[in-house]
Amino acid sequence: QVQLVESGGGLVQTGGSLRLSCSATGSVYSINPMGWYRQAPGKERDLVALMQTNNNTNYADSVQGRFAISRDYAKKAVYLQMNSLKPEDTAVYYCYLDRWGTPYWGQGTQVTVSS
């Protein structure tokens, strides 16, 4: 059974930085895309960043140039470095894994950016 556990959320001021971490247990392979989504109150869950096979990455336009996704395949982990944070980045951030077409989600970690 695959499980995803996130850490690293918190409260930060505008312009600050946070680093989110997500560790997977179970059978996870480098070919399985991993990434991050976020959901703000009253809004849908949206893609933030995704790392696919061969380290190809996709970013939401709103975070391009400010956020960076990385993976440690040996540790089955994915990270999200968030810089120059803005109040509109406030949301619950979810770790995501696509394992052969089956999605897995972490429990979510709250990120709050104060103005």
C-alpha positions as CSV (number, residue, x, y, z in Angstrom):
1,Q,0.0,0.0,0.0
2,V,1.4,3.4,-1.0
3,Q,1.2,6.2,1.5
4,L,2.4,9.8,1.1
5,V,3.4,12.0,4.1
6,E,4.0,15.7,3.7
7,S,5.8,18.1,6.0
8,G,7.1,21.6,5.9
9,G,4.1,23.8,5.8
10,G,3.5,26.8,8.1
11,L,3.1,30.5,8.4
12,V,5.4,32.9,6.6
13,Q,5.4,36.5,5.6
14,T,5.1,37.8,2.1
15,G,8.4,37.4,0.3
16,G,9.5,34.5,2.5
17,S,10.4,31.0,1.7
18,L,9.2,27.5,2.7
19,R,10.3,24.0,1.7
20,L,7.7,21.2,1.5
21,S,8.8,17.6,1.7
22,C,6.9,14.4,0.8
23,S,8.0,10.9,1.5
24,A,6.4,7.8,0.0
25,T,6.1,4.3,1.4
26,G,5.4,1.3,-0.7
27,S,6.3,0.5,-4.3
28,V,7.1,3.8,-6.0
29,Y,9.3,4.0,-9.1
30,S,11.2,6.8,-10.8
31,I,8.9,6.5,-13.8
32,N,5.9,7.4,-11.6
33,P,5.2,11.1,-11.8
34,M,5.2,12.9,-8.4
35,G,4.3,16.5,-7.6
36,W,2.3,19.0,-5.7
37,Y,-1.2,20.4,-5.9
38,R,-2.9,23.0,-3.8
39,Q,-6.4,23.9,-2.8
40,A,-7.4,27.3,-1.4
41,P,-10.7,27.8,0.5
42,G,-13.7,27.6,-1.9
43,K,-11.5,26.8,-4.9
44,E,-10.6,23.6,-6.8
45,R,-7.5,21.7,-6.3
46,D,-4.9,22.9,-8.9
47,L,-1.6,21.7,-10.1
48,V,1.4,23.5,-8.7
49,A,4.3,21.5,-10.0
50,L,4.8,18.0,-11.4
51,M,8.0,16.0,-12.1
52,Q,7.6,13.3,-14.7
53,T,9.9,10.7,-16.3
54,N,13.4,11.9,-17.1
55,N,12.9,14.9,-14.7
56,N,10.6,16.7,-17.1
57,T,8.8,19.3,-15.0
58,N,5.6,21.3,-15.3
59,Y,4.7,24.4,-13.3
60,A,1.6,26.4,-12.9
61,D,2.1,29.8,-14.5
62,S,1.5,31.5,-11.2
63,V,4.5,29.9,-9.5
64,Q,6.9,29.7,-12.5
65,G,10.2,31.2,-11.5
66,R,9.4,31.2,-7.8
67,F,8.9,27.5,-7.0
68,A,11.2,24.6,-7.7
69,I,10.3,20.9,-7.6
70,S,12.9,18.2,-7.0
71,R,13.0,14.5,-6.3
72,D,15.2,12.1,-4.4
73,Y,14.5,8.8,-6.1
74,A,16.5,6.8,-3.6
75,K,14.4,8.2,-0.8
76,K,11.1,8.1,-2.8
77,A,10.7,11.7,-1.9
78,V,9.6,14.9,-3.6
79,Y,10.3,18.4,-2.5
80,L,8.9,21.9,-3.3
81,Q,11.1,24.9,-2.6
82,M,8.8,28.0,-2.5
83,N,10.4,31.4,-2.7
84,S,9.0,34.9,-2.9
85,L,5.8,33.7,-1.4
86,K,2.6,35.8,-1.9
87,P,-0.7,35.8,0.0
88,E,-2.3,34.2,-2.9
89,D,-0.1,31.2,-2.4
90,T,-2.0,30.4,0.8
91,A,-3.6,27.0,0.5
92,V,-3.4,23.4,1.6
93,Y,-0.7,21.7,-0.4
94,Y,-1.0,18.1,-1.3
95,C,1.6,15.7,-2.4
96,Y,0.6,13.7,-5.5
97,L,1.7,10.4,-7.0
98,D,0.6,8.9,-10.3
99,R,1.3,5.2,-10.0
100,W,0.5,3.5,-13.3
101,G,-2.6,5.7,-13.7
102,T,-3.8,5.4,-10.1
103,P,-3.6,8.7,-8.2
104,Y,-2.4,8.9,-4.6
105,W,-2.6,11.9,-2.3
106,G,-1.0,13.0,0.9
107,Q,-3.0,14.3,3.8
108,G,-2.1,17.9,3.0
109,T,-0.1,20.6,4.7
110,Q,-1.2,24.1,5.3
111,V,0.8,27.0,3.9
112,T,-0.3,30.5,5.0
113,V,1.4,33.6,3.7
114,S,0.6,36.8,5.6
115,S,0.6,40.2,4.0
